[in-house]
Amino acid sequence: MIDPSLFDPSAVSDEIRAQNADIVARLSGLPEIWSVPPAVIRERRRQGLGPFPAMPLSGRARVVAIDGPGGPIPLRIIAPEQPKGVYLHIHGGGWIWGTAYEQDPWLDRLADRCGLAVVSVEYRLAPEHPFPAAPDDCEAAALWVMREALSRFGTERLFIGGESAGAHLAALTLLRLRDKHGLTPFRGANLFAGCYDLALTPSVANWGSEKLILNTRDVRYFADNFCGPDRDRRDPGISPLYADLAGLPPALFSVGTRDLLLDDSLFMAARWASLGNKTDLAIWPGGCHVFIRFDSALSEQALARIDRFVEGL
C-alpha cells in the first residue's frame, strides 16, 4: 500500500515549501494561459519566462528528420559514443507547447549516467494539430527507433518516457504499438507526472485556482485543445487510464504530492500493476507538477531514482 506518511505536511522539506511558494507568487502576476495565443506562450516558454526556467542546450545534440503522417518529424538525438540502449523521449507542454530541445540536461544525464542514446520527438502541437496528430507522430517515431536502433546505435535495448503530456503520449504509443502492430519492443517506461484521464481525475477537478504550475482550468484548456469539442474524453485511445493495459513493459510512475495530476499517476500505476505488469511508484513529498525542472535536493533524488530504474532493466 501507499505510505500515508509521504502525504504528511511534515514530510515536505523547507526547500520545497519555499520553492512552491515562490512559484505561486511568480505565476500570479502572469496572464492566464487561456487568454493568450499559444504562439505567445510558446515564445515566452522558450525564453524561460513561463512557469519553468529555461534549460541550457546540449552541445552534442543533432537533429534528423523522418517521414511522418503529416510531413517530416524532427528527432533530436543526444548519444554517447557507445550507447547501451536507446530512449525515446516525448516532451511535455499540455500538447500545446514544449519542444524537443527544452530539456537537454535531462537527456544529457541519461546519455552520461545510463549510456542511452536519447531520441526526442518534435511532434505536432494542438490546437493547430489536434488529436490524433501528436500520437500519430509519436507512433511513427517509435517505429523508426525500432527499425534504426541496431544499425544507428548498435543496440536493441529500448526505453520510452516523457513528462506530463509526454508521459500520456508515451503510454498511448505503447498501446498503439501493441494493438496496431503486435509489438512490445520497449524494456521499460519512465512516466513522470502524466495526464492519463482527459475527462479529469478528482485531484485535477477538485484542485481549484491555485497556480502551482497549473490549475484546474489550465488542464481543461489543454484537454479541450488536444481533443476538440466532440470526442469522448474516456475513449481508451485518448485517455489510457481506460485502456486494456495488459502485456506492457515495466514502468516507473513518478509524481509529487503537490501535483494536481497526482491521481493520474496513482490510478494509472494501480491499473498497470493490476494487469500483471511490473510497476514502480515514486511519490515525492511536496513536489509540484514536473518539479524536476527546478533545482533541489528532491529533484536530484527523483532523477537518481529514474537512473536506477533504467539501469535495472
Backbone bond lengths (Angstrom), bond angles and torsions (degrees), N, CA, C in turn:
res aa  C-N    CA-C-N  psi(-1)  N-CA   C-N-CA  omega(-1)  CA-C   N-CA-C  phi
1 M - - - 1.464 - - 1.527 110.59 -
2 I 1.304 116.11 158.94 1.458 121.75 177.70 1.521 109.24 -68.24
3 D 1.313 116.65 136.97 1.460 122.22 179.76 1.524 109.37 -75.66
4 P 1.342 118.76 112.98 1.471 119.51 -177.97 1.518 113.60 -65.20
5 S 1.332 117.37 -20.13 1.465 118.85 -179.35 1.526 112.21 -65.48
6 L 1.347 116.62 -21.08 1.461 119.75 177.94 1.528 111.89 -64.84
7 F 1.337 116.41 -22.86 1.459 121.52 -177.37 1.531 112.58 -98.21
8 D 1.316 116.20 -0.21 1.462 120.48 178.49 1.528 109.01 -71.43
9 P 1.321 118.17 131.81 1.468 119.08 178.84 1.519 113.83 -54.15
10 S 1.332 117.19 -28.68 1.462 120.00 -179.75 1.524 112.55 -68.69
11 A 1.356 117.37 -14.99 1.468 120.89 179.16 1.521 112.34 -79.05
12 V 1.326 117.66 -12.76 1.470 121.98 -177.24 1.519 109.36 -84.25
13 S 1.324 116.98 127.38 1.469 120.99 -178.74 1.524 111.01 -71.39
14 D 1.314 115.31 158.18 1.465 120.17 176.50 1.527 110.46 -61.20
15 E 1.329 116.86 -35.68 1.464 120.36 179.30 1.520 111.04 -61.05
16 I 1.335 117.64 -44.88 1.455 120.88 -177.92 1.527 110.71 -72.77
17 R 1.314 118.09 -36.65 1.476 119.74 175.61 1.527 110.60 -57.27
18 A 1.333 115.54 -48.52 1.466 120.05 -178.62 1.525 110.69 -65.71
19 Q 1.313 116.69 -39.34 1.460 120.23 179.95 1.527 111.09 -63.72
20 N 1.324 117.56 -45.18 1.466 121.07 179.09 1.522 111.46 -62.65
21 A 1.330 116.71 -42.47 1.466 119.64 179.32 1.522 110.91 -62.78
22 D 1.316 116.35 -38.75 1.467 120.26 178.74 1.523 110.77 -65.55
23 I 1.323 117.83 -40.01 1.471 121.30 179.16 1.518 110.34 -62.37
24 V 1.333 117.05 -47.67 1.469 120.62 -179.49 1.525 110.53 -61.17
25 A 1.323 116.95 -43.86 1.464 120.34 -179.03 1.529 111.11 -64.59
26 R 1.322 116.92 -40.98 1.466 120.35 -177.89 1.521 111.35 -69.30
27 L 1.317 117.22 -42.45 1.457 120.05 -176.57 1.519 112.59 -74.46
28 S 1.316 117.33 -21.44 1.468 119.37 179.68 1.521 112.15 -64.92
29 G 1.333 117.10 -20.14 1.457 120.47 179.48 1.510 114.70 -93.48
30 L 1.334 117.84 -0.98 1.461 121.29 -179.34 1.521 110.60 -96.25
31 P 1.334 117.60 154.31 1.473 119.39 177.03 1.520 110.76 -65.66
32 E 1.329 116.08 152.46 1.458 120.46 176.49 1.532 109.51 -62.42
33 I 1.318 116.53 140.37 1.465 119.57 -174.06 1.519 112.09 -63.97
34 W 1.335 117.28 -30.33 1.458 120.14 -178.02 1.527 111.97 -78.00
35 S 1.346 116.47 -8.12 1.463 119.74 -179.27 1.528 112.57 -96.30
36 V 1.325 117.33 -0.48 1.463 122.64 -175.08 1.522 108.64 -125.42
37 P 1.335 119.17 138.96 1.464 119.94 178.38 1.521 111.62 -56.79
38 P 1.327 117.84 143.84 1.461 120.52 -179.65 1.523 113.86 -53.73
39 A 1.329 117.56 -36.09 1.469 119.99 -178.79 1.528 111.33 -61.31
40 V 1.324 116.96 -36.22 1.464 120.87 179.10 1.525 110.48 -67.41
41 I 1.333 116.31 -45.34 1.463 120.35 179.17 1.523 110.47 -63.15
42 R 1.321 117.18 -39.79 1.470 120.23 179.62 1.524 110.64 -60.34
43 E 1.330 116.71 -43.53 1.464 119.69 -179.74 1.523 110.90 -67.20
44 R 1.322 117.41 -41.51 1.475 120.30 178.04 1.532 109.92 -62.39
45 R 1.318 115.91 -40.03 1.463 119.50 179.70 1.527 110.37 -63.89
46 R 1.336 116.87 -42.19 1.467 120.09 178.71 1.529 111.52 -60.40
47 Q 1.334 116.31 -30.83 1.461 121.09 -179.71 1.526 112.85 -87.30
48 G 1.337 117.33 -0.58 1.455 120.21 -178.21 1.507 113.53 76.81
49 L 1.338 117.92 22.54 1.459 122.34 -177.03 1.529 112.77 -100.05
50 G 1.315 117.46 1.89 1.456 121.42 177.49 1.517 110.61 -92.85
51 P 1.328 117.53 -150.14 1.465 119.66 -178.09 1.515 113.76 -69.76
52 F 1.340 117.92 -25.56 1.457 120.92 -175.84 1.521 111.29 -111.18
53 P 1.328 117.82 143.84 1.467 119.93 174.71 1.516 110.86 -69.86
54 A 1.338 115.26 150.98 1.467 119.60 176.41 1.519 109.65 -67.76
55 M 1.330 116.25 146.12 1.456 122.06 178.50 1.524 109.21 -111.81
56 P 1.329 118.17 144.12 1.472 120.19 -177.72 1.519 111.97 -66.88
57 L 1.322 115.02 152.71 1.455 121.45 179.41 1.525 110.42 -83.71
58 S 1.316 115.47 148.65 1.454 120.96 177.23 1.523 110.16 -81.53
59 G 1.321 116.10 136.12 1.454 120.41 178.55 1.507 113.71 -75.39
60 R 1.329 118.11 -12.52 1.459 119.33 -177.40 1.527 113.33 -105.83
61 A 1.320 117.24 3.94 1.465 120.13 -179.21 1.523 110.32 -70.39
62 R 1.323 115.63 143.43 1.457 121.76 172.87 1.523 108.25 -135.24
63 V 1.305 116.52 157.96 1.455 121.67 -175.85 1.519 109.53 -121.70
64 V 1.321 115.34 132.80 1.461 121.60 171.17 1.523 107.07 -121.72
65 A 1.300 116.70 154.98 1.468 121.90 177.77 1.521 108.84 -114.58
66 I 1.320 115.40 134.96 1.453 120.93 177.32 1.528 108.85 -118.25
67 D 1.300 116.71 162.45 1.462 121.05 176.59 1.529 109.60 -73.07
68 G 1.335 115.54 134.99 1.449 120.91 177.49 1.509 111.37 -130.67
69 P 1.315 117.42 171.15 1.464 120.65 -177.73 1.515 113.77 -65.65
70 G 1.336 117.43 -21.52 1.456 120.40 179.11 1.512 113.29 -115.93
71 G 1.324 116.80 13.46 1.453 120.97 -176.46 1.512 110.29 124.30
72 P 1.342 118.43 -174.37 1.466 121.16 -177.90 1.529 112.05 -60.28
73 I 1.336 115.48 141.70 1.464 122.28 177.04 1.523 107.64 -115.69
74 P 1.336 118.59 116.42 1.465 119.56 175.65 1.537 110.80 -72.88
75 L 1.325 115.33 138.77 1.456 122.44 174.00 1.524 108.36 -121.59
76 R 1.317 116.90 125.44 1.464 122.01 -179.59 1.530 107.98 -96.75
77 I 1.316 116.55 120.71 1.462 121.83 -171.75 1.517 110.30 -114.97
78 I 1.326 115.38 128.54 1.460 122.93 172.17 1.524 106.15 -125.41
79 A 1.331 116.86 118.51 1.469 119.33 -171.94 1.524 111.20 -138.25
80 P 1.335 116.79 141.73 1.466 119.95 169.99 1.522 110.02 -74.78
81 E 1.323 116.33 174.22 1.466 119.33 -176.92 1.525 112.11 -65.27
82 Q 1.310 117.49 -39.13 1.460 121.43 -179.48 1.527 109.07 -129.18
83 P 1.313 118.17 85.58 1.463 120.86 -176.02 1.528 112.27 -62.90
84 K 1.342 114.55 144.04 1.457 122.05 173.68 1.526 111.12 -98.59
85 G 1.312 115.96 -3.40 1.446 121.00 -179.68 1.511 109.59 -179.09
86 V 1.328 115.89 175.69 1.464 122.36 178.60 1.520 108.35 -127.90
87 Y 1.327 115.71 134.37 1.457 122.47 -177.57 1.527 108.69 -118.30
88 L 1.337 116.99 114.79 1.463 120.96 174.70 1.517 108.11 -84.33
89 H 1.325 115.94 114.68 1.462 121.90 -177.61 1.521 110.59 -104.36
90 I 1.350 115.65 137.16 1.462 121.67 178.65 1.532 107.61 -124.84
91 H 1.325 115.97 117.92 1.468 120.73 -172.70 1.523 111.98 -74.99
92 G 1.336 114.77 161.73 1.454 121.70 175.93 1.510 112.37 -93.67
93 G 1.348 115.04 -168.74 1.452 120.95 -179.49 1.513 113.40 127.22
94 G 1.327 116.76 23.39 1.461 119.74 175.98 1.516 114.51 64.81
95 W 1.332 117.30 24.17 1.470 123.52 -178.48 1.536 112.40 65.23
96 I 1.331 117.52 2.06 1.466 122.77 -175.57 1.528 111.30 -114.82
97 W 1.323 116.15 -36.35 1.464 122.09 -176.55 1.515 109.45 -120.39
98 G 1.325 114.40 -170.42 1.449 120.87 175.74 1.515 112.44 87.02
99 T 1.328 115.12 154.86 1.454 121.93 178.77 1.524 108.80 -143.74
100 A 1.310 114.89 168.20 1.461 120.43 179.41 1.524 112.47 -71.40
101 Y 1.336 118.91 -12.36 1.467 119.76 -176.74 1.532 112.98 -108.65
102 E 1.328 118.50 13.36 1.466 119.44 -177.73 1.525 113.69 -87.74
103 Q 1.319 119.20 -5.02 1.450 120.58 -175.16 1.539 111.60 -136.17
104 D 1.328 115.51 39.01 1.458 119.50 -177.83 1.532 114.23 -56.45
105 P 1.350 120.76 -38.38 1.470 118.24 179.81 1.521 113.72 -58.89
106 W 1.353 118.12 -37.15 1.469 119.72 175.64 1.518 110.46 -63.56
107 L 1.334 116.22 -42.22 1.450 120.63 -175.89 1.532 110.55 -71.45
108 D 1.338 116.70 -38.23 1.462 120.57 172.85 1.525 110.65 -59.28
109 R 1.316 115.91 -40.27 1.463 120.23 -179.05 1.535 110.49 -62.38
110 L 1.335 117.03 -45.74 1.460 120.38 178.67 1.527 111.19 -62.29
111 A 1.328 115.88 -36.64 1.467 119.56 177.63 1.526 110.98 -66.83
112 D 1.330 117.24 -43.61 1.462 121.43 -174.35 1.526 112.33 -78.55
113 R 1.322 117.20 -45.20 1.469 119.85 -172.31 1.519 112.87 -88.61
114 C 1.322 116.98 -30.00 1.461 120.41 -176.78 1.517 113.15 -111.56
115 G 1.338 117.10 -4.57 1.449 120.65 177.91 1.512 114.43 69.81
116 L 1.330 117.39 28.79 1.454 121.14 -175.67 1.530 111.87 -99.43
117 A 1.314 115.60 139.69 1.458 120.73 165.53 1.525 106.57 -82.78
118 V 1.316 116.74 118.74 1.459 121.18 -175.15 1.521 109.02 -100.30
119 V 1.327 115.27 128.67 1.464 122.80 179.44 1.527 106.98 -118.42
120 S 1.332 117.18 110.57 1.468 121.49 -177.28 1.528 108.95 -105.84
121 V 1.331 115.67 126.61 1.459 120.97 -171.08 1.527 111.27 -93.73
122 E 1.323 115.58 131.69 1.471 123.07 177.51 1.528 107.76 -92.99
123 Y 1.322 115.93 77.81 1.465 120.50 -176.99 1.524 110.95 -77.17
124 R 1.333 116.08 160.38 1.464 121.27 179.55 1.535 110.47 -70.12
125 L 1.322 114.50 145.02 1.458 121.55 -173.84 1.524 111.77 -107.53
126 A 1.336 114.91 147.16 1.461 122.41 169.27 1.533 108.38 -79.56
127 P 1.321 119.27 162.56 1.463 127.84 0.13 1.529 113.83 -82.06
128 E 1.341 117.30 -7.77 1.466 118.73 179.25 1.533 110.88 -62.24
129 H 1.323 115.63 -34.66 1.469 121.20 -177.83 1.527 108.69 -130.91
130 P 1.328 117.85 82.62 1.468 120.25 -178.63 1.527 111.64 -74.11
131 F 1.327 115.06 178.55 1.459 121.51 176.19 1.533 110.58 -48.24
132 P 1.349 118.20 133.34 1.467 128.64 13.35 1.524 114.88 -103.22
133 A 1.329 119.19 25.69 1.469 120.69 -172.59 1.529 112.17 -59.29
134 A 1.326 117.86 -51.86 1.461 119.90 -176.96 1.527 112.22 -62.99
135 P 1.344 119.43 -48.85 1.471 118.00 176.01 1.523 113.47 -60.63
136 D 1.330 117.27 -36.05 1.462 119.78 177.44 1.526 111.43 -60.27
137 D 1.349 116.53 -43.83 1.457 120.50 -178.97 1.528 111.42 -67.78
138 C 1.327 116.52 -39.89 1.464 119.68 179.69 1.528 110.87 -67.14
139 E 1.304 116.86 -37.45 1.470 120.83 175.63 1.527 110.26 -61.80
140 A 1.331 116.86 -44.82 1.471 120.68 178.68 1.523 110.95 -61.70
141 A 1.328 116.74 -40.56 1.461 120.36 179.39 1.528 110.88 -65.31
142 A 1.338 116.61 -40.54 1.464 120.13 179.22 1.527 111.44 -63.68
143 L 1.320 116.60 -41.76 1.462 119.96 178.43 1.526 110.67 -64.70
144 W 1.335 117.39 -37.58 1.465 121.27 176.95 1.522 110.47 -63.36
145 V 1.345 116.92 -45.78 1.463 120.61 179.17 1.526 110.35 -58.50
146 M 1.316 116.91 -43.61 1.464 120.23 178.87 1.532 111.54 -59.77
147 R 1.341 115.60 -44.66 1.467 119.83 -177.40 1.521 112.63 -69.63
148 E 1.335 116.22 -36.88 1.465 120.79 -167.58 1.527 114.32 -101.45
149 A 1.316 118.06 -10.70 1.466 119.95 -171.22 1.528 112.48 -56.98
150 L 1.303 117.23 -48.31 1.464 119.46 -175.05 1.522 111.39 -68.74
151 S 1.342 117.41 -44.79 1.469 119.12 -176.02 1.525 111.69 -72.78
152 R 1.326 118.16 -35.82 1.471 120.93 -176.57 1.523 112.84 -87.54
153 F 1.326 116.81 -36.48 1.464 120.21 -171.10 1.526 113.44 -120.06
154 G 1.325 117.62 -5.77 1.449 120.89 175.72 1.509 115.34 73.87
155 T 1.339 117.63 22.77 1.457 120.99 -177.30 1.523 109.56 -154.37
156 E 1.317 115.44 150.54 1.458 121.42 173.10 1.532 111.16 -118.27
157 R 1.305 116.57 20.14 1.475 122.95 176.53 1.535 106.96 -87.07
158 L 1.338 116.57 104.51 1.460 121.85 -167.91 1.523 111.70 -114.21
159 F 1.340 114.86 142.87 1.458 123.35 174.96 1.526 108.58 -132.50
160 I 1.323 115.35 161.85 1.461 121.44 176.66 1.518 108.04 -140.57
161 G 1.327 116.89 149.90 1.456 119.18 177.57 1.510 112.43 -173.77
162 G 1.318 114.47 169.67 1.452 120.88 178.68 1.510 110.73 -175.45
163 E 1.321 114.73 175.63 1.453 122.28 -178.00 1.524 109.38 -122.75
164 S 1.326 116.49 137.15 1.461 122.68 174.64 1.533 110.06 58.57
165 A 1.348 118.08 -119.29 1.460 119.40 176.36 1.517 111.61 -59.14
166 G 1.333 117.43 -29.34 1.453 120.78 177.44 1.517 112.73 -66.99
167 A 1.340 117.39 -35.45 1.468 120.30 175.59 1.523 110.15 -66.92
168 H 1.332 116.54 -39.88 1.470 120.84 175.53 1.525 110.55 -59.28
169 L 1.321 117.42 -47.52 1.460 121.16 -178.73 1.531 111.59 -67.71
170 A 1.332 117.06 -32.52 1.464 119.48 175.80 1.524 110.52 -64.06
171 A 1.338 116.66 -42.62 1.465 119.65 177.87 1.527 111.24 -63.43
172 L 1.335 117.13 -43.91 1.463 119.51 177.43 1.527 111.40 -61.89
173 T 1.328 116.65 -37.12 1.462 120.03 179.77 1.523 110.92 -63.50
174 L 1.317 117.61 -43.59 1.462 120.98 177.22 1.527 110.96 -59.47
175 L 1.314 116.44 -42.17 1.464 120.28 -179.83 1.528 111.33 -67.28
176 R 1.327 117.18 -41.14 1.467 119.87 179.28 1.526 111.58 -64.83
177 L 1.335 116.62 -41.74 1.458 118.90 178.80 1.525 110.89 -61.30
178 R 1.320 116.15 -42.67 1.467 119.75 179.69 1.526 111.78 -67.69
179 D 1.328 116.57 -46.99 1.466 120.19 -170.33 1.531 113.45 -82.50
180 K 1.332 117.67 -36.19 1.461 120.55 -177.38 1.523 113.28 -91.31
181 H 1.329 116.22 -28.91 1.462 119.56 -172.28 1.528 113.61 -121.60
182 G 1.333 117.23 -6.12 1.458 120.04 -177.76 1.509 113.52 65.59
183 L 1.337 116.87 32.72 1.460 122.09 -173.51 1.527 111.14 -119.49
184 T 1.312 115.71 139.02 1.472 121.71 173.32 1.530 107.17 -135.67
185 P 1.339 117.05 71.42 1.464 120.25 -168.78 1.528 115.52 -85.70
186 F 1.337 118.43 -14.05 1.462 120.21 -170.77 1.529 111.33 -92.50
187 R 1.333 115.38 136.45 1.463 121.25 179.02 1.521 112.48 -75.85
188 G 1.317 116.45 -28.95 1.462 119.89 -176.88 1.503 111.31 -160.71
189 A 1.343 114.50 158.01 1.465 122.15 179.13 1.518 108.88 -126.51
190 N 1.320 116.15 125.35 1.467 123.02 178.29 1.527 107.77 -104.39
191 L 1.330 116.78 103.10 1.464 121.89 -169.84 1.524 109.02 -116.24
192 F 1.335 115.60 107.00 1.465 121.29 -172.48 1.526 110.37 -108.11
193 A 1.328 116.54 115.06 1.471 122.82 172.12 1.521 112.65 55.13
194 G 1.328 116.16 45.84 1.453 119.94 -176.73 1.517 114.20 -76.90
195 C 1.333 114.35 160.16 1.466 122.77 172.46 1.526 106.37 -108.79
196 Y 1.328 116.68 107.77 1.462 120.61 -172.43 1.521 113.44 -109.66
197 D 1.317 117.53 -3.91 1.471 122.50 179.07 1.522 107.98 -134.26
198 L 1.329 117.23 101.19 1.461 120.36 -176.81 1.521 112.70 -78.56
199 A 1.357 116.79 -2.43 1.463 120.62 168.25 1.525 111.02 -83.85
200 L 1.322 117.75 -5.13 1.463 128.72 175.84 1.530 112.31 83.54
201 T 1.318 115.27 120.31 1.457 122.16 172.21 1.531 109.39 -73.55
202 P 1.341 118.23 165.36 1.471 119.84 -179.15 1.523 114.69 -56.78
203 S 1.333 117.53 -38.06 1.466 118.05 -178.39 1.518 111.79 -64.62
204 V 1.337 117.57 -30.26 1.468 120.45 176.30 1.522 109.97 -78.00
205 A 1.324 116.89 -49.85 1.463 120.93 -175.50 1.524 112.33 -62.51
206 N 1.326 116.98 -31.64 1.467 120.92 -175.89 1.526 113.65 -97.83
207 W 1.329 117.39 1.58 1.476 119.74 -175.02 1.518 111.47 -64.98
208 G 1.324 117.46 -48.22 1.459 120.66 -178.59 1.507 112.77 96.83
209 S 1.330 115.72 -148.90 1.466 120.66 -169.04 1.521 114.27 -100.44
210 E 1.325 118.94 -7.82 1.464 119.38 -178.58 1.522 110.28 -58.32
211 K 1.335 116.02 131.00 1.466 121.39 -173.12 1.530 110.01 -99.15
212 L 1.323 116.49 68.97 1.455 120.33 171.76 1.528 106.42 -93.57
213 I 1.310 116.31 81.12 1.461 128.28 -169.12 1.533 109.84 75.22
214 L 1.337 117.22 -61.73 1.462 122.45 -177.77 1.517 110.02 -132.53
215 N 1.346 115.74 161.27 1.459 119.95 169.52 1.534 108.76 -133.76
216 T 1.320 115.92 -176.78 1.463 119.86 -174.10 1.520 112.07 -58.74
217 R 1.326 117.03 -45.60 1.459 119.32 -177.54 1.519 111.42 -63.60
218 D 1.331 117.26 -34.60 1.468 120.20 178.82 1.524 111.28 -61.73
219 V 1.338 116.66 -46.28 1.466 119.33 -177.66 1.528 110.20 -66.57
220 R 1.322 117.43 -37.69 1.466 119.86 175.55 1.528 110.47 -60.86
221 Y 1.319 115.89 -42.02 1.471 121.26 179.02 1.525 110.62 -61.33
222 F 1.328 116.51 -45.15 1.461 120.06 177.91 1.530 110.83 -59.67
223 A 1.328 116.04 -49.53 1.464 120.37 -177.04 1.524 111.31 -63.02
224 D 1.320 116.67 -40.03 1.467 120.33 179.14 1.520 110.98 -61.47
225 N 1.315 116.95 -43.06 1.461 120.28 -178.78 1.522 111.80 -71.36
226 F 1.319 117.03 -35.75 1.457 120.40 -179.96 1.525 111.29 -71.78
227 C 1.334 116.74 -44.41 1.466 121.56 -172.80 1.517 113.79 -87.14
228 G 1.334 117.54 -31.73 1.454 119.60 -167.71 1.523 109.82 80.90
229 P 1.327 118.09 178.24 1.467 121.15 -169.11 1.523 115.44 -81.51
230 D 1.320 119.57 -19.75 1.463 119.97 -165.66 1.520 115.30 -112.28
231 R 1.315 119.06 -1.84 1.458 119.79 -175.38 1.529 111.40 -85.46
232 D 1.312 115.15 149.71 1.459 121.87 174.74 1.521 108.16 -74.56
233 R 1.329 117.02 113.31 1.463 120.71 -175.82 1.534 112.24 -66.91
234 R 1.332 117.38 -17.04 1.468 120.65 178.43 1.526 113.04 -100.44
235 D 1.305 117.02 12.24 1.455 121.47 170.37 1.534 107.42 -61.90
236 P 1.348 118.57 126.99 1.472 120.00 -179.12 1.519 113.74 -57.51
237 G 1.340 117.63 -23.37 1.451 120.25 177.08 1.518 113.19 -75.31
238 I 1.330 116.75 -11.08 1.459 123.09 177.24 1.527 110.99 -110.20
239 S 1.325 116.11 -45.91 1.468 122.24 -178.51 1.524 108.69 -114.72
240 P 1.321 118.29 99.26 1.465 120.20 -173.74 1.521 114.53 -65.80
241 L 1.327 118.29 -13.47 1.457 119.90 175.90 1.527 111.25 -56.82
242 Y 1.337 116.68 -28.90 1.464 121.69 -176.17 1.529 113.04 -95.71
243 A 1.321 117.70 4.80 1.460 121.65 -176.79 1.523 111.38 -84.92
244 D 1.325 115.20 164.06 1.458 121.93 167.36 1.525 106.54 -74.78
245 L 1.317 117.13 113.41 1.460 121.60 -173.96 1.523 112.93 -99.57
246 A 1.314 117.87 13.51 1.456 120.49 -178.08 1.527 111.19 -67.19
247 G 1.331 115.15 145.88 1.458 120.59 173.08 1.513 115.18 74.64
248 L 1.330 117.58 24.02 1.465 121.15 179.41 1.530 110.19 -99.39
249 P 1.319 117.83 162.27 1.472 119.55 -172.39 1.525 112.18 -76.23
250 P 1.322 116.64 168.45 1.463 120.02 172.24 1.527 110.58 -53.08
251 A 1.325 116.07 141.83 1.467 120.28 -177.25 1.512 110.54 -135.73
252 L 1.313 115.26 143.09 1.455 123.00 169.63 1.518 107.62 -108.08
253 F 1.322 116.81 116.47 1.460 123.03 174.36 1.528 107.90 -100.15
254 S 1.321 116.36 123.87 1.463 121.70 179.98 1.517 109.73 -121.00
255 V 1.337 116.92 137.86 1.464 120.91 179.92 1.517 109.40 -161.24
256 G 1.326 115.93 148.10 1.456 121.39 174.91 1.523 111.16 -91.03
257 T 1.315 116.22 154.42 1.468 119.36 -178.17 1.519 112.47 -73.65
258 R 1.344 117.58 -13.28 1.467 120.76 176.53 1.528 110.76 -108.57
259 D 1.316 115.76 29.93 1.460 122.61 174.43 1.519 107.62 -99.73
260 L 1.324 117.86 126.00 1.456 119.05 179.79 1.518 112.41 -63.31
261 L 1.332 118.58 -18.43 1.456 122.26 176.22 1.530 112.22 -89.83
262 L 1.306 117.64 20.23 1.456 122.33 -178.52 1.526 112.09 -53.31
263 D 1.333 117.03 -49.42 1.468 119.54 -177.31 1.515 112.27 -60.51
264 D 1.316 117.57 -33.85 1.459 119.96 -179.45 1.529 110.71 -57.10
265 S 1.341 116.70 -45.43 1.461 119.18 179.66 1.522 111.98 -72.48
266 L 1.326 117.47 -40.05 1.461 120.07 179.01 1.523 110.98 -62.04
267 F 1.339 116.63 -46.78 1.460 120.76 -178.36 1.535 111.07 -68.18
268 M 1.341 116.04 -44.33 1.464 119.74 -176.54 1.529 110.57 -66.63
269 A 1.325 118.02 -40.33 1.461 120.31 177.95 1.521 110.88 -62.64
270 A 1.336 117.00 -40.56 1.460 120.40 179.17 1.522 111.16 -64.04
271 R 1.329 116.96 -43.41 1.458 120.03 179.19 1.527 111.22 -68.54
272 W 1.332 117.14 -38.73 1.467 121.66 178.78 1.533 108.91 -58.53
273 A 1.333 116.18 -47.00 1.459 120.29 -179.45 1.524 111.79 -68.80
274 S 1.334 117.15 -37.84 1.469 120.64 -176.29 1.518 112.46 -66.43
275 L 1.338 117.21 -19.30 1.464 121.09 177.53 1.527 111.93 -94.13
276 G 1.332 116.15 11.18 1.454 120.31 173.34 1.507 115.50 90.75
277 N 1.319 118.34 12.28 1.457 121.56 -179.78 1.534 110.26 -93.45
278 K 1.315 116.67 143.18 1.454 120.45 174.60 1.529 108.94 -63.76
279 T 1.338 116.41 130.31 1.467 120.72 -171.12 1.517 110.22 -138.65
280 D 1.323 116.17 128.89 1.459 122.62 170.88 1.519 108.09 -115.30
281 L 1.322 116.17 139.28 1.465 121.73 179.28 1.516 108.41 -126.73
282 A 1.330 116.46 116.65 1.461 122.46 178.83 1.522 108.62 -108.46
283 I 1.327 116.55 114.79 1.460 123.02 -179.11 1.521 107.57 -110.23
284 W 1.334 116.30 126.51 1.467 121.21 -171.08 1.526 110.06 -114.99
285 P 1.350 117.37 114.93 1.475 121.33 -174.90 1.525 113.08 -58.47
286 G 1.326 114.61 122.16 1.460 121.43 174.82 1.509 114.81 82.51
287 G 1.314 118.44 -6.63 1.466 120.15 -177.10 1.516 111.92 -64.00
288 C 1.336 117.20 131.92 1.459 122.17 175.94 1.526 109.05 -83.85
289 H 1.312 116.90 -174.34 1.457 120.63 -178.17 1.529 110.36 -64.64
290 V 1.327 115.99 122.94 1.467 123.92 -178.35 1.536 109.70 49.29
291 F 1.322 115.32 53.36 1.466 121.17 -176.08 1.520 112.68 -64.11
292 I 1.338 117.68 -15.81 1.462 118.83 179.60 1.528 112.58 -67.50
293 R 1.327 117.67 -8.75 1.468 119.50 173.79 1.532 112.01 -72.61
294 F 1.321 117.72 -10.02 1.463 122.29 -179.53 1.529 109.06 -114.42
295 D 1.322 116.15 137.06 1.463 120.02 178.54 1.527 110.12 -67.75
296 S 1.314 116.06 129.58 1.465 121.71 175.87 1.515 107.85 -171.01
297 A 1.322 115.55 165.41 1.462 119.98 174.34 1.524 110.24 -62.90
298 L 1.337 116.82 -35.50 1.465 120.40 179.44 1.528 110.74 -64.59
299 S 1.324 116.87 -41.62 1.469 120.26 178.15 1.521 111.08 -60.72
300 E 1.321 116.73 -43.68 1.463 119.84 179.26 1.524 110.94 -63.17
301 Q 1.319 117.80 -39.34 1.460 120.68 177.97 1.529 110.71 -63.56
302 A 1.334 116.71 -42.41 1.460 120.31 -178.94 1.523 111.12 -67.60
303 L 1.327 117.32 -41.62 1.465 120.43 179.02 1.531 111.01 -67.04
304 A 1.335 116.75 -38.10 1.463 119.91 177.16 1.524 110.63 -65.50
305 R 1.333 116.75 -34.32 1.470 119.92 177.23 1.532 110.10 -64.68
306 I 1.334 117.31 -38.92 1.465 121.11 176.00 1.527 110.30 -63.24
307 D 1.342 117.07 -44.05 1.458 120.54 177.68 1.528 110.84 -55.41
308 R 1.330 117.03 -45.89 1.462 120.51 -177.20 1.533 110.91 -66.35
309 F 1.328 116.21 -37.27 1.461 120.07 178.36 1.525 110.61 -60.71
310 V 1.329 116.22 -48.11 1.464 120.46 -178.99 1.521 111.01 -64.34
311 E 1.331 115.86 -45.71 1.455 119.79 -176.18 1.528 111.84 -65.56
312 G 1.325 117.21 -23.30 1.456 120.26 -178.05 1.516 115.00 -84.30
313 L 1.343 117.68 -0.41 1.467 120.94 -176.66 1.535 112.20 -113.68
